[in-house]
Amino acid sequence: MAMKPQNPHSLVNRMFLRFLAWREGHIKEKTFVLFLALLVGIFGGIAAIVLKMLIHLISETLLSGINVSSGNYIYIILPSLGIVLSALYVKYVVRDNISHGVTRVLYAISSNKSRLKKHNMYTSVVASSITIGFGGSVGAEGPIVYTGAAIGSNLGQAFRMSPRILMILVGCGAAAGIAGIFKAPIAGMLFTLEVLMLDLTTVSVMPLLIASITSATIAYVYTGYNFEFFFVQSESFTAIKIPFVLILGVGCGIISLYFTRVMNMMENFFRNFRHGVSRTLTGCVILSALVFLFPPLYGEGYGAIKGLLAGDTSSIVNGSIFYEEGSSAWFIILFIALIIAAKAFATSSTNGGGGVGGTFAPSLYVGCLTGFLFAYCCNLMGFDTVLSTKNFALIGMAGVMSGVMHAPLMAIFLTAELTGGYDLFLPLLIVSTVSYGTIKIFEPYSIYTMRLAKRGELLTHHKDKAVLTLLKTGSVIENDFFSVHPDMNLKQMVDVISKSHRNLFPVLDDNRILMGVVILDDIRNIMFRPDLYKKMYVNAFMTVPPAKINIDDSMERVMKTFDDTGAWNLPVIDSEGQFMGFVSKSKIFNSYRRVLRHYCED
């Protein structure tokens, strides 16, 4: 009798499970995570290269042989077509929301699961390459962060790593994405620490370094040892220019606040559309009109950044239908100011209409124009100190990014690693710090974290708040309580008490709506009086709880409710008011200690 052939997939699975068992017995988790970080760095670097290649391939294919130097109507068609194609891809192929990639990574970390779906390892790459390649006014960095984080998460899940290690691998993936797309390993690591707010511990520091350096190395090997933006400092920076840098820092903070507020306003605007077609159509119209009027808004805007860093002022205005040779300096000032104001609308319209992209490149772009415009205006005013427009364009990049991302260290090192402008390190430090301090006065959270902060789901460096964020109300509910009905008499109540090991009894109606509670100590003086058994009813001796907790409340709000009421137990209800169980302080404290030990373990 012929033997039944083995399934190769089951054979591979058995071999993999044997390897996992061998690894658990021979390699410590802290050691094995270094190997996984290396793999994450390799795959993250490759993903970054693929994304850049796809963007350039699509863009060059579409624009080859087309003159787009002066108000060409291709600016109306291509960005809109990119948004439509991206929206269709997301709706019918992905069938999942992949926008706001960095925010979704933050949520995955804050949920104490750090689990991202498998399709996130490639779907953002495809969607963003279409959006940006066709001229969408967004950046590729948000999608590559989402992609890298998904690679780290799924690799960790495949090797059955603990939630704490999964969190580190998600951070490694995000760092690898930034390091690979910008060739900036230090900035990649700092992004994870400042934006994703992962703690720098002895367990996390080496994996983050390995992933970032590996990804950046792959990018350097493939694209050559050159900076993303070519910059040569021809004018030295002197101490007399520091006051100008301080003023620019304040200006960058205000511009960052404007950028953030407009992005939020437009996001709410697009969220109000009930139909996807009308939302996409509106985004297409706004973006196409802005790009047609201001051609430098087309695509990532890296061409304009390179031109300004090279000292080429005309590169920002040459494509405009309004520009004529010999136009006054006031035209240049007005034109650049309008581009700065319009960039946030163009970026939010691209994403709001259905495109997929990030805010890294837009913030760099706005910062570059802000720094250039500041120096240009100062020079026109006739100050004794002449400012280098290209130096201040580079400094402005760090200033606006620091404010928008709330990440001053990352902004400093990213700008330096992108351009090689290490000689301007002091002004980069000053402008980033001042810009960050300025925006913090008005906006405590970054453009990525404010959505989660409003819902109480943001993981921060504050250990106490971090542990409360990781705790979920649903995980501490106790439901081994016997419920009673308000129409039950005392005899029936005593029968229920005899079966229970609790001293607390929820009073529910026929629809399980919480009417009140019965506390054993409150009826101890009457429960042994048979003469009252048929005379007294639950609705007469039940009490109203001092507060109710909603199942969707954050743990921080739950603890505040306990502090305000002084209660030891509080009932939990769902959105319809139905009883779910009780939450006790002792249960929360025990869970808190468990999570704290796990979260802070080195």
C-alpha positions in Angstrom: 0.0 0.0 0.0 1.5 3.4 -1.0 2.3 5.8 1.7 0.4 9.1 1.8 2.8 11.9 0.9 3.5 14.4 3.7 2.2 18.0 3.5 5.3 20.2 3.1 3.6 23.0 4.9 3.0 20.9 8.0 6.6 19.6 7.8 7.9 23.2 7.8 5.6 24.1 10.7 6.8 21.1 12.8 10.4 22.1 12.1 9.7 25.7 13.0 8.0 24.7 16.3 11.0 22.5 17.1 13.3 25.5 16.5 11.1 27.6 18.8 11.4 25.0 21.5 15.1 24.7 21.1 15.5 28.5 21.2 13.5 28.8 24.4 15.9 26.2 26.0 19.2 27.5 24.7 18.9 31.2 23.8 17.7 33.9 26.2 15.0 36.2 25.1 17.2 39.3 25.6 19.8 37.8 23.3 17.4 36.5 20.7 15.8 39.9 20.3 19.1 41.2 19.0 19.0 38.8 16.1 15.3 39.7 15.4 16.3 43.4 15.4 18.9 42.6 12.8 16.3 41.0 10.6 13.9 43.9 11.2 16.7 46.3 10.1 17.3 44.3 6.9 13.7 44.1 5.9 13.0 47.7 7.0 15.9 49.0 4.9 14.7 47.0 1.8 11.1 48.2 2.3 12.4 51.9 2.4 14.4 51.3 -0.8 11.5 49.7 -2.6 9.2 52.6 -1.6 11.6 55.3 -2.9 12.1 53.3 -6.1 8.4 53.0 -6.7 7.8 56.7 -6.1 10.6 57.7 -8.5 9.5 55.2 -11.1 5.9 56.3 -11.2 6.8 60.0 -11.1 9.4 59.7 -13.9 7.2 57.6 -16.1 4.3 60.0 -15.8 6.4 63.2 -16.3 8.7 61.9 -19.0 8.5 64.1 -22.1 6.0 66.5 -20.4 6.8 70.1 -19.8 5.6 71.1 -16.4 7.6 74.3 -16.1 4.8 76.8 -16.2 1.2 76.1 -15.1 0.8 72.9 -17.1 -2.6 71.4 -16.8 -1.1 68.1 -16.0 -1.0 69.4 -12.4 -4.8 69.2 -12.3 -5.0 65.7 -13.6 -2.2 63.7 -12.0 -2.7 64.5 -8.3 -6.4 63.8 -8.5 -5.8 60.6 -10.4 -3.3 59.5 -7.7 -5.9 60.1 -4.9 -8.6 58.2 -6.8 -6.4 55.2 -7.5 -5.1 55.1 -3.9 -8.7 55.4 -2.5 -9.9 52.5 -4.8 -6.9 50.4 -3.8 -7.5 50.9 -0.1 -11.3 50.3 -0.4 -11.4 47.3 -2.7 -8.0 45.6 -2.3 -6.8 46.4 1.2 -10.3 46.8 2.8 -8.8 48.3 5.9 -8.0 51.8 7.1 -4.2 52.4 6.6 -4.2 56.2 7.0 -2.5 57.9 10.0 0.2 55.2 10.1 2.3 56.7 13.0 -0.9 57.2 15.1 -1.9 53.5 14.5 1.6 52.4 15.5 1.3 54.4 18.7 -2.1 52.8 19.4 -0.7 49.3 18.8 2.0 50.1 21.5 -0.5 51.7 23.9 -2.8 48.7 23.7 -0.2 46.5 25.3 -0.4 44.1 22.3 1.8 45.7 19.7 0.1 43.6 17.1 -0.2 44.9 13.5 -1.8 43.1 10.6 0.3 41.2 8.1 -1.0 43.3 5.2 0.5 46.4 6.8 3.9 45.2 5.8 3.3 46.1 2.2 -0.1 47.9 1.7 1.1 51.3 2.8 4.1 51.0 0.5 1.9 50.4 -2.5 -0.7 53.1 -1.6 1.8 55.8 -0.7 3.9 55.2 -3.8 0.8 55.8 -6.0 -0.3 58.9 -4.0 3.2 60.5 -4.0 4.2 59.3 -7.5 1.2 61.0 -9.0 1.9 64.2 -7.2 0.2 64.0 -3.8 1.5 66.6 -1.5 2.6 64.3 1.3 5.7 62.4 2.4 6.7 58.7 2.3 8.0 58.6 5.9 4.7 58.0 7.7 3.9 54.9 5.5 7.4 53.5 5.9 7.2 53.9 9.7 3.9 51.9 9.6 5.5 49.3 7.3 8.6 48.9 9.4 6.6 48.6 12.6 4.4 46.0 11.0 7.5 44.0 9.9 8.8 44.1 13.5 5.4 43.2 15.0 4.8 40.2 12.7 8.3 38.9 13.0 8.0 39.0 16.7 4.6 37.3 16.6 6.0 34.6 14.3 8.7 33.8 16.9 6.1 33.9 19.8 7.8 36.8 21.6 6.2 38.4 24.7 4.2 41.7 24.5 7.1 43.6 26.0 9.6 42.3 23.3 6.9 42.9 20.6 6.8 46.5 21.7 10.5 46.8 21.3 10.4 45.2 17.8 7.7 47.6 16.7 10.0 50.4 17.8 12.8 48.7 15.9 10.7 48.6 12.7 9.8 52.2 13.0 13.4 53.2 13.6 14.5 51.1 10.6 12.0 52.7 8.4 13.2 56.3 9.2 16.8 55.3 9.1 16.4 53.6 5.7 14.3 56.3 4.0 16.5 59.2 5.2 19.8 57.3 5.7 19.7 58.7 9.2 20.3 56.0 11.9 20.5 58.4 14.9 17.3 60.1 13.8 15.6 56.7 13.4 16.4 55.7 16.9 15.4 59.2 18.3 12.1 59.0 16.5 11.2 55.8 18.4 12.1 57.4 21.7 10.5 60.9 21.2 7.6 60.2 18.9 6.6 56.6 19.8 7.8 57.3 23.3 9.5 53.9 23.9 11.7 54.0 27.0 15.4 53.8 26.5 16.5 50.9 28.7 19.3 48.3 28.7 16.9 45.9 26.9 15.7 48.4 24.2 18.9 50.4 23.4 20.8 47.7 21.6 17.9 46.4 19.4 17.1 50.0 18.4 20.7 50.7 17.5 21.1 47.4 15.5 17.9 47.9 13.5 18.6 51.6 12.7 22.2 51.0 11.7 21.4 47.9 9.6 18.7 49.7 7.7 20.8 52.8 7.1 23.7 50.6 6.0 21.5 48.9 3.4 20.4 52.3 2.1 24.0 53.5 1.9 25.1 50.4 0.1 22.3 50.7 -2.5 22.2 54.4 -3.1 25.8 55.4 -2.3 27.4 57.3 0.6 25.8 60.7 -0.2 23.4 62.9 1.7 19.7 63.1 0.8 20.0 66.9 0.3 23.2 68.2 -1.0 24.3 71.1 1.1 27.6 73.1 1.3 28.0 75.7 3.9 29.7 78.6 2.2 28.9 81.2 4.9 30.1 80.5 8.4 27.7 80.9 11.4 28.8 83.5 13.9 27.6 84.3 17.4 26.1 87.6 16.2 23.5 85.7 14.4 22.2 83.9 17.5 19.4 86.5 18.2 18.1 85.9 14.7 18.0 82.1 15.3 16.1 82.7 18.5 13.5 84.8 16.7 13.3 82.1 13.9 12.7 79.5 16.6 9.7 81.4 17.9 8.4 81.8 14.3 8.9 78.1 13.6 6.9 77.3 16.7 4.0 79.5 15.6 4.2 78.0 12.0 4.2 74.5 13.6 1.1 75.4 15.6 -0.6 76.7 12.5 0.3 73.6 10.5 -1.0 71.3 13.3 -4.2 73.2 13.8 -5.0 73.3 10.0 -4.3 69.6 9.7 -6.7 68.9 12.5 -9.4 71.2 11.1 -9.2 69.7 7.7 -9.2 66.2 9.1 -12.5 67.0 10.9 -13.8 68.6 7.7 -13.2 65.4 5.7 -14.6 63.2 8.5 -18.0 64.9 8.1 -18.5 63.6 4.6 -20.8 60.6 4.7 -20.0 59.3 1.2 -16.5 58.3 0.1 -17.1 59.6 -3.4 -17.9 63.2 -2.3 -14.9 63.1 0.1 -12.5 62.0 -2.6 -13.9 64.5 -5.1 -13.5 67.3 -2.6 -9.9 66.3 -1.8 -9.1 66.1 -5.5 -10.5 69.6 -6.3 -8.7 71.3 -3.4 -5.3 69.6 -4.1 -5.4 70.1 -7.9 -6.3 73.8 -7.5 -3.5 74.4 -5.0 -0.9 72.5 -7.0 -1.9 74.3 -10.2 -1.6 77.7 -8.5 1.5 76.8 -6.6 3.5 74.1 -8.6 6.1 73.6 -5.8 3.3 71.8 -3.8 3.5 69.0 -6.3 4.8 65.8 -4.8 7.1 65.6 -1.8 8.6 69.0 -2.5 12.2 67.8 -2.3 13.1 69.6 -5.5 12.3 73.0 -3.9 14.2 72.0 -0.8 17.3 71.1 -2.8 17.1 74.3 -4.7 16.9 76.5 -1.7 19.7 74.7 0.1 21.8 75.2 -3.0 21.1 79.0 -2.8 18.8 79.0 -5.9 16.0 81.4 -5.1 14.4 81.1 -8.5 13.7 77.4 -8.1 10.7 78.1 -5.8 8.9 80.5 -8.2 9.9 79.4 -11.8 7.0 77.1 -12.3 4.3 79.6 -11.3 1.9 81.1 -13.9 2.2 84.4 -12.0 6.0 84.6 -12.1 7.7 86.8 -14.7 11.4 87.4 -15.1 12.4 90.4 -13.0 9.5 90.1 -10.6 10.0 92.1 -7.4 11.2 90.8 -4.1 7.8 91.4 -2.7 6.3 88.9 -5.1 8.8 86.3 -4.0 7.9 87.0 -0.3 4.1 86.8 -1.0 4.4 83.7 -3.1 6.5 81.8 -0.6 4.3 82.9 2.3 1.2 81.6 0.4 2.9 78.3 -0.2 3.7 78.0 3.5 0.1 78.7 4.3 -1.3 76.3 1.6 1.0 73.3 2.3 -1.1 72.2 5.3 -4.3 72.3 3.2 -2.6 70.4 0.3 -1.3 67.7 2.7 -4.6 67.3 4.5 -6.6 67.2 1.3 -4.3 64.5 -0.1 -4.9 62.3 2.9 -8.5 63.3 3.5 -9.4 62.6 -0.1 -8.2 59.0 0.1 -4.4 59.3 -0.5 -1.9 57.7 1.8 1.1 59.7 3.0 2.8 61.2 6.0 3.7 64.7 7.4 7.5 64.3 7.7 8.2 65.7 4.3 5.6 68.5 4.5 7.0 69.7 7.8 10.6 69.7 6.4 9.3 71.5 3.4 7.5 74.2 5.4 10.5 74.6 7.7 12.8 75.1 4.7 10.6 77.8 3.2 10.1 79.4 6.6 13.8 79.7 7.3 14.5 80.9 3.8 11.8 83.5 3.9 12.9 84.8 7.4 16.5 85.3 6.2 15.3 86.8 2.9 13.1 89.4 4.7 15.9 90.2 7.2 18.3 90.9 4.4 15.8 93.2 2.6 15.4 95.2 5.9 19.1 96.2 5.6 20.4 94.8 8.9 24.2 95.1 9.3 24.3 91.3 9.6 23.7 89.6 6.4 22.0 86.2 6.8 22.7 83.2 4.6 19.3 82.2 3.1 20.4 78.6 2.5 21.8 78.3 6.1 18.6 79.5 7.6 16.6 77.3 5.2 18.3 74.3 6.7 17.9 75.7 10.3 14.2 76.2 9.6 13.8 72.6 8.6 14.8 71.5 12.1 12.6 74.2 13.7 9.3 73.3 12.2 9.9 69.5 12.4 10.7 69.9 16.1 7.4 71.8 16.7 5.1 69.6 14.6 6.5 66.3 15.8 7.3 67.5 19.4 10.7 65.8 18.9 13.6 68.4 19.1 16.4 65.8 19.3 15.1 63.9 16.3 14.7 67.1 14.3 18.3 68.2 15.1 19.9 64.9 14.1 17.6 64.3 11.2 18.4 67.6 9.6 22.1 67.2 10.2 22.1 63.6 8.8 19.9 64.6 5.8 22.2 67.4 4.7 25.6 66.9 6.4 25.1 70.4 8.0 26.9 69.4 11.2 28.7 72.7 11.2 25.4 74.4 12.0 24.8 72.1 15.0 24.5 75.0 17.5 21.8 76.9 15.6 20.0 73.6 15.0 20.0 73.0 18.8 18.7 76.6 19.5 16.0 76.7 16.9 14.6 73.2 17.7 14.5 73.9 21.4 12.9 77.3 21.1 10.3 76.0 18.5 9.4 73.1 20.7 9.1 75.3 23.8 6.9 77.8 21.8 4.4 75.2 20.6 4.2 73.4 23.9 2.6 76.6 25.4 -0.4 76.1 23.1 -0.4 72.5 22.1 0.8 69.8 24.6 0.7 66.9 22.1 2.2 66.3 18.7 0.3 65.9 15.5 0.5 62.2 16.0 -0.3 61.8 19.7 -3.2 64.3 20.1 -5.8 61.8 18.8 -4.9 59.1 21.3 -4.3 61.6 24.1 -7.9 62.8 23.8 -9.1 59.2 24.2 -6.7 58.5 27.1 -4.9 55.8 25.1 -1.5 57.4 24.8 1.5 55.6 26.2 4.0 58.2 27.6 7.4 58.2 29.4 5.6 58.9 32.6 5.6 55.4 34.2 2.5 55.8 36.3 0.4 57.1 33.3 2.0 54.5 31.0 0.9 51.6 33.3 -2.6 53.1 33.6 -2.8 53.4 29.8 -1.7 49.7 29.4 -4.4 48.6 31.8 -7.9 48.4 30.3 -11.1 48.6 32.2 -12.4 45.4 30.7 -9.4 43.4 32.1 -10.2 44.3 35.8 -13.9 43.8 35.9 -15.2 41.2 38.4 -18.6 39.7 37.5 -19.0 36.9 40.1 -21.8 38.8 41.8 -25.3 37.6 42.4 -27.8 40.1 41.1 -31.2 40.9 42.7 -34.4 42.4 41.4 -35.9 45.6 43.0 -39.3 43.7 43.6 -37.7 40.9 45.6 -38.6 40.7 49.3 -36.2 40.4 52.2 -36.6 36.6 52.3 -35.6 36.2 48.7 -32.7 38.5 49.4 -31.5 36.4 52.3 -31.6 33.3 50.1 -29.4 35.0 47.5 -27.0 36.1 50.3 -26.7 32.5 51.5 -25.4 31.4 48.1 -22.9 34.3 47.6 -19.4 34.9 48.9 -19.7 38.6 48.2 -21.1 41.4 50.3 -22.2 43.5 47.4 -25.3 42.8 45.2 -26.3 44.7 42.1 -30.0 45.5 41.7 -31.0 45.1 38.1 -34.3 45.5 36.2 -35.6 43.1 33.6 -33.3 44.7 31.0 -30.2 44.4 33.2 -30.2 48.1 33.8 -28.5 49.0 37.1 -31.0 50.4 39.5 -28.8 50.4 42.6 -26.8 48.2 44.9 -27.4 46.3 48.2 -24.5 46.3 50.6 -24.6 43.5 53.2 -23.5 45.7 56.1 -26.5 48.0 55.4 -29.1 45.2 56.0 -27.3 43.1 58.6 -29.6 44.4 61.3 -32.8 43.3 59.5 -31.8 40.2 57.7 -32.2 38.0 60.8 -35.7 39.3 61.5 -38.3 36.8 60.0 -41.1 39.1 60.7 -39.8 41.5 58.1 -39.2 38.9 55.4 -42.5 39.5 53.6 -42.8 43.2 54.4 -39.6 44.7 53.1 -38.5 44.8 49.6 -35.1 45.4 47.9 -36.2 48.7 46.4 -36.6 50.0 50.0 -33.1 49.3 51.2 -31.0 49.5 48.1 -28.7 52.4 47.7 -27.5 54.4 44.7 -23.8 53.9 43.9 -21.6 57.0 44.3 -20.6 56.8 40.6 -20.8 54.5 37.6 -17.9 53.5 35.4 -18.4 53.2 31.7 -16.7 50.2 30.0 -15.0 52.6 27.6 -13.5 54.8 30.3 -9.7 55.0 30.4 -8.0 53.6 33.5 -6.8 57.1 34.3 -10.4 58.3 34.4 -11.4 55.3 36.5 -8.8 56.1 39.1 -9.9 59.7 39.2 -13.5 58.5 39.8 -12.3 56.3 42.7 -10.4 59.3 44.2 -13.4 61.6 43.8 -15.9 59.2 45.4 -13.7 57.5 48.0 -15.4 54.2 47.0 -13.7 50.8 47.2 -16.0 49.2 44.6 -17.8 50.8 41.7 -20.3 49.3 39.1 -19.4 49.1 35.4 -22.0 49.7 32.7 -21.9 49.5 28.9 -22.9 52.3 26.5 -26.6 51.3 26.9 -26.5 51.3 30.7 -26.5 47.6 31.1 -24.6 46.2 34.1 -21.2 44.5 33.3 -19.8 43.9 36.8 -17.8 45.7 39.5 -14.3 47.2 39.6 -12.5 47.2 42.9 -9.4 49.1 44.0 -7.7 46.0 45.2 -8.1 44.4 41.7 -6.7 47.5 40.0 -3.8 47.7 42.4 -2.9 44.0 41.9 -3.1 44.4 38.1 -1.1 47.7 38.3 1.7 46.0 40.2 1.8 43.1 37.7 2.0 45.4 34.7 4.5 47.7 36.3 6.9 44.8 37.0 6.4 43.6 33.4 6.7 47.0 31.8 9.7 48.2 33.8 11.6 44.9 33.7 15.1 45.5 32.4 
